[in-house]
Amino acid sequence: MALARTRRNESAFNYWPGFVDALSTLVLAVVFLLSVFLVVQFFLSQQVSNKDKALDQLNAKIAQLNELLSMEKLGKIDLSDEVSQLRAGLASAQAERDRVKGLYEGLANAGNDAAGRNTELNKALDSEKQISSRALAQVEILTQQISALRRQLAALEDALDASEKKDRESQSRIADLGQRLNVALAKRVQELSRYRSEFFGRLRTILGNRPDIRVVGDRFVFQSEVFFDTGQATLLPDGKAELDKVASALIELDKQIPSEIAWVLRVDGHTDARPINSPVFKSNWELSSARAISVVQYLVSLGVPPQRLVAAGFAEFQPLDTGTTEEAYKRNRRIELKLTEK
C-alpha cells in the first residue's frame, strides 16, 4: 500500500510540467496567431485601400462608358437611317445586277453572232476609214467654200447697207413726190372744177330754162321723154337737137382743158321702178344701159372724143323720188350728164 501511495504521488507530480509546457505552447501559438492576424490585417488594409482606388477608377470608367453609351445610342439612330438607305441602295443594286445579268446573258447569246460579224465590222471599219479620209478632204474644201461665202456675205451686207441708205433716201424722195403729187392733184381737181363750172354755165346758156332739163348738184339731168319714147332706146329728133348743143360745148371744152387732166363725161341712164314689158329689153338694166349707150354713140358721131365718154346704166336703183305716183316715176326716168375724173 505504501508502494501504491508512492506511485500515486509520483504520478501527480509529473502532470504539472506537462501542463506548463502545454500552456506555454498554447501561449506561443496564440502569440503566433496574433502576429499572423496582425500581418494579415495589415495586408488586408492594403488590399482594401487598393480596392477603393480601383473602385474609384471603375466608377470613372463607368461614367465614361455611360457617356459613350449615350453617344452610341445617337449613333445607332444615325446607323439605322444609314442601314435603311443602304438597304434601299442594296435593293436598287440587286435590281441593277439583275438587269446587267440579263444584258450579259443577252450579250453572251449574241457573242456567237458577234464573232461572225467581227470580220464584217473590220471590213466596214476599213471602208469607213477610207470614207473618213475623203470626208476630211471634202471638209477642207467646204471650209474654204465657207470662208469664200463669208467674204461674199460681208460684201452683201455692205451692199445691203448701201441699198438701205439709198432706200431711205428714196423713201424721202417718194414722200416729197407724194406731197407734190397731192398738190398737183388738188390743183388738177381745182382746174377740173373750174372747167366743170364753165361747162355747166355754157350748157345753161345753150339749153335755156327748159323745165325738163335741170341741174342737180354737179350733174345735168334730162327727163327721158326729151330723148326717148316710153320703153325705147332710140333717140328722138328733139333729143338729138339737144345733144347737138351738148356736143358743141364738149368739143370746145376738150380744146380748153389741158391734156394732162384726165376727164370724162359720164352718161347715166335711169328708169322708174315699174317692171318693163318689152320684147327688146328684158329688164330695166338693159333699158337704162341701152339709152346711155345711144346718147354716147350719138355724141361720138358728132365729133366728141370717145375716150372722153362713159355710158352707165343704173336701172331703177338710184331714184330721185321714192314715191309711187306718176310724177315720181317721171322724175326717176332720166339721163344724167356728169363731168368727172377717170
C-alpha positions in Angstrom: 0.0 0.0 0.0 2.9 2.2 0.7 4.2 1.4 -2.7 0.9 2.3 -4.4 0.8 5.6 -2.5 4.3 6.3 -3.6 3.4 5.7 -7.2 0.3 7.9 -7.0 2.4 10.7 -5.6 4.9 10.3 -8.4 2.1 10.3 -11.0 0.6 13.5 -9.6 3.9 15.3 -9.6 4.5 14.7 -13.3 1.4 16.4 -14.7 2.3 19.9 -13.9 5.4 20.3 -16.1 3.5 18.9 -19.0 0.7 21.3 -18.3 3.1 24.1 -18.2 4.7 23.0 -21.4 1.3 22.7 -23.0 0.3 26.1 -21.6 3.5 27.8 -22.9 3.0 26.1 -26.2 -0.6 27.4 -26.3 0.6 30.9 -25.4 3.2 30.7 -28.1 0.6 29.6 -30.6 -1.8 32.4 -29.6 1.1 34.9 -30.0 1.9 33.4 -33.3 -1.7 33.6 -34.4 -2.0 37.2 -33.2 1.2 38.0 -35.2 -0.3 36.3 -38.2 -3.6 38.1 -37.7 -1.8 41.4 -37.5 0.2 40.7 -40.6 -3.0 39.6 -42.4 -4.8 42.7 -41.0 -2.0 44.9 -42.5 -2.1 43.2 -45.9 -5.9 43.3 -45.9 -6.0 47.0 -45.1 -3.5 47.5 -48.0 -5.7 45.4 -50.2 -8.9 47.3 -49.1 -7.1 50.6 -49.9 -6.1 49.4 -53.3 -9.7 48.1 -53.8 -11.0 51.6 -53.1 -8.7 53.2 -55.6 -9.7 50.5 -58.1 -13.4 51.1 -57.3 -12.9 54.9 -57.9 -11.2 54.1 -61.2 -14.1 51.8 -62.1 -16.7 54.4 -61.3 -14.8 56.9 -63.5 -14.7 54.3 -66.3 -18.4 53.6 -65.7 -19.2 57.3 -66.2 -17.2 57.4 -69.4 -18.9 54.2 -70.5 -22.3 55.9 -69.8 -21.3 58.9 -72.0 -20.1 56.5 -74.7 -23.3 54.6 -74.4 -25.4 57.8 -74.9 -23.2 58.7 -77.9 -23.6 55.1 -79.2 -27.4 55.4 -78.9 -27.4 58.6 -81.0 -25.0 56.9 -83.4 -27.3 53.9 -83.5 -30.2 56.1 -84.7 -27.9 57.5 -87.5 -26.8 54.0 -88.3 -30.4 52.9 -88.5 -31.0 55.6 -91.1 -27.9 54.6 -92.9 -28.9 51.0 -92.8 -32.3 51.9 -94.3 -30.5 53.8 -97.0 -28.1 51.0 -97.5 -30.9 48.5 -97.8 -32.6 50.7 -100.4 -29.4 51.0 -102.2 -28.9 47.3 -102.0 -32.3 46.6 -103.4 -31.5 49.0 -106.3 -28.1 47.4 -106.8 -29.8 44.0 -106.9 -32.3 45.2 -109.5 -29.4 46.7 -111.5 -27.5 43.5 -111.1 -30.4 41.5 -112.4 -30.7 43.9 -115.4 -27.0 43.7 -116.1 -27.2 40.0 -115.7 -30.0 39.9 -118.3 -27.9 42.1 -120.6 -24.9 39.9 -120.0 -26.9 36.8 -120.9 -28.2 38.6 -124.0 -24.6 39.6 -124.9 -23.5 36.1 -124.3 -26.1 34.8 -126.7 -25.1 37.5 -129.1 -21.5 36.6 -128.7 -21.6 33.9 -131.3 -23.2 36.2 -133.8 -20.8 39.0 -132.9 -17.8 36.8 -133.6 -19.1 36.2 -137.1 -19.8 39.8 -137.6 -16.5 41.0 -136.3 -14.9 40.3 -139.7 -17.6 42.3 -141.5 -17.2 45.1 -139.0 -13.5 45.2 -139.6 -14.1 45.5 -143.3 -16.7 48.2 -142.7 -14.2 50.0 -140.5 -11.6 50.0 -143.2 -14.2 51.3 -145.6 -15.2 53.9 -143.1 -11.6 55.0 -142.7 -11.3 55.5 -146.5 -14.6 57.4 -146.4 -13.3 59.5 -143.5 -10.2 60.4 -145.5 -12.4 61.5 -148.4 -14.7 63.3 -145.9 -11.8 65.2 -144.4 -10.8 66.3 -147.8 -14.3 67.4 -148.5 -14.4 69.2 -145.2 -11.3 71.1 -146.1 -12.9 72.1 -149.4 -16.1 73.1 -147.6 -14.1 75.1 -145.1 -12.6 77.1 -148.0 -16.0 77.5 -149.6 -17.5 78.7 -146.3 -14.7 81.3 -146.0 -15.5 82.4 -149.5 -19.2 82.6 -148.7 -18.4 84.6 -145.6 -16.5 87.1 -147.6 -19.4 87.2 -150.1 -21.8 87.7 -147.2 -19.8 90.5 -145.8 -19.8 92.1 -149.3 -23.6 91.6 -149.5 -24.0 93.2 -146.1 -22.1 96.2 -147.2 -24.2 96.3 -150.4 -27.4 95.9 -148.3 -26.3 98.8 -146.0 -25.7 100.9 -149.1 -29.1 99.8 -150.5 -30.9 100.6 -147.2 -29.3 104.0 -147.3 -30.4 104.6 -150.8 -33.9 103.2 -149.9 -34.2 105.7 -147.1 -33.2 108.4 -149.5 -35.7 107.1 -152.0 -38.4 107.0 -149.3 -37.7 110.6 -148.5 -37.9 111.4 -152.2 -41.1 109.4 -152.6 -42.7 111.2 -149.6 -41.7 114.5 -151.2 -43.0 113.4 -154.6 -46.2 112.2 -152.9 -46.7 115.6 -151.4 -46.0 117.2 -154.7 -48.4 114.8 -156.4 -51.1 115.6 -153.9 -50.6 119.3 -154.5 -50.7 118.7 -158.3 -53.8 116.5 -158.0 -55.5 119.1 -155.8 -54.6 121.7 -158.4 -55.9 119.5 -161.2 -59.2 118.9 -159.3 -59.5 122.7 -158.8 -58.9 123.2 -162.5 -61.4 120.5 -163.4 -63.9 122.1 -161.1 -63.4 125.4 -162.8 -63.8 123.8 -166.2 -66.9 121.9 -165.0 -68.4 125.2 -163.8 -67.6 126.8 -167.1 -69.1 123.8 -169.0 -72.3 123.8 -166.9 -72.6 127.5 -167.2 -72.3 127.3 -171.0 -74.8 124.4 -171.1 -77.3 126.5 -169.1 -76.9 129.3 -171.6 -77.2 127.0 -174.6 -80.1 124.8 -173.3 -82.1 127.6 -171.8 -84.6 127.3 -168.9 -86.5 124.2 -170.0 -88.5 122.5 -167.2 -87.4 119.1 -168.4 -83.7 119.9 -168.0 -82.4 120.8 -164.6 -79.1 120.9 -162.6 -78.9 118.6 -159.6 -75.6 119.2 -157.8 -72.8 118.6 -160.2 -75.0 116.9 -162.9 -77.3 117.9 -165.7 -80.5 115.9 -165.5 -82.6 115.4 -168.7 -86.0 113.7 -168.4 -86.0 110.6 -170.6 -89.0 111.9 -172.5 -86.7 114.5 -174.0 -84.7 111.8 -175.8 -86.8 108.6 -176.0 -90.3 107.2 -176.3 -91.6 105.0 -173.4 -89.7 101.7 -173.3 -87.5 102.7 -176.2 -83.7 103.4 -176.6 -83.8 105.1 -180.0 -83.1 108.9 -179.9 -85.9 111.3 -180.9 -85.2 114.2 -183.2 -85.8 116.7 -180.3 -83.4 114.8 -178.2 -80.7 114.8 -180.9 -81.2 118.6 -181.2 -80.4 119.0 -177.5 -77.4 116.7 -177.8 -76.1 118.7 -180.7 -75.8 121.6 -178.3 -74.1 119.5 -175.6 -71.7 118.1 -178.2 -70.6 121.5 -179.4 -69.9 122.6 -175.8 -67.9 119.3 -175.1 -65.8 119.8 -178.3 -65.0 123.3 -177.3 -64.3 122.2 -173.7 -61.9 119.5 -174.9 -59.8 122.1 -176.6 -59.6 124.2 -173.4 -58.9 121.5 -170.8 -55.1 120.6 -170.7 -54.4 117.1 -171.9 -52.9 116.0 -168.6 -56.2 116.4 -166.9 -58.0 113.0 -167.1 -61.6 114.0 -167.5 -64.7 112.2 -168.9 -68.4 112.9 -169.4 -70.3 110.1 -167.8 -73.8 109.4 -169.2 -76.0 107.7 -166.7 -79.3 106.0 -167.7 -82.1 105.7 -165.0 -85.6 104.1 -165.2 -88.6 104.1 -162.8 -89.4 101.2 -160.5 -92.1 99.6 -162.7 -91.0 96.4 -164.4 -90.6 96.7 -168.2 -92.8 94.7 -170.6 -90.9 94.8 -173.9 -89.7 92.1 -176.4 -86.5 94.1 -176.8 -85.5 94.7 -173.2 -85.9 92.1 -170.6 -85.1 94.3 -167.6 -84.7 97.9 -166.6 -80.9 97.3 -166.5 -80.9 96.7 -170.2 -83.1 99.6 -171.0 -81.1 102.1 -168.9 -77.8 100.9 -170.3 -79.1 101.0 -173.9 -80.3 104.6 -173.5 -76.9 105.7 -172.1 -75.1 103.9 -174.9 -77.4 105.6 -177.5 -76.5 109.0 -176.1 -72.8 108.2 -176.1 -72.8 106.9 -179.6 -74.6 110.0 -181.0 -72.1 112.3 -179.2 -69.2 110.3 -180.8 -70.9 110.7 -184.2 -70.8 114.5 -183.6 -67.1 114.5 -183.0 -66.8 114.1 -179.2 -63.7 112.0 -178.5 -64.9 108.5 -177.4 -62.2 108.3 -174.7 -63.9 111.3 -173.0 -67.3 109.4 -172.7 -68.6 106.7 -170.4 -72.0 105.0 -170.5 -73.6 103.5 -167.3 -77.0 102.0 -166.6 -78.5 102.2 -163.1 -82.0 100.8 -163.8 -84.4 101.8 -161.0 -81.9 101.5 -158.2 -80.9 105.2 -157.9 -84.3 107.0 -157.6 -84.6 110.8 -157.0 -88.1 110.3 -155.6 -89.2 107.1 -153.7 -92.9 107.8 -154.2 -95.2 105.6 -156.3 -97.1 108.4 -158.1 -96.8 109.1 -161.8 -95.0 112.3 -161.1 -92.4 110.4 -159.0 -92.0 107.8 -161.8 -91.5 110.7 -164.3 -88.7 112.3 -162.2 -86.9 109.0 -161.9 -86.9 108.3 -165.6 -83.9 110.4 -166.6 -80.5 110.8 -168.4 -77.7 112.4 -166.3 -74.6 114.1 -167.6 -71.7 114.4 -165.1 -68.2 115.8 -165.9 -65.8 113.9 -163.7 -62.3 112.4 -163.5 -61.5 108.9 -164.8 
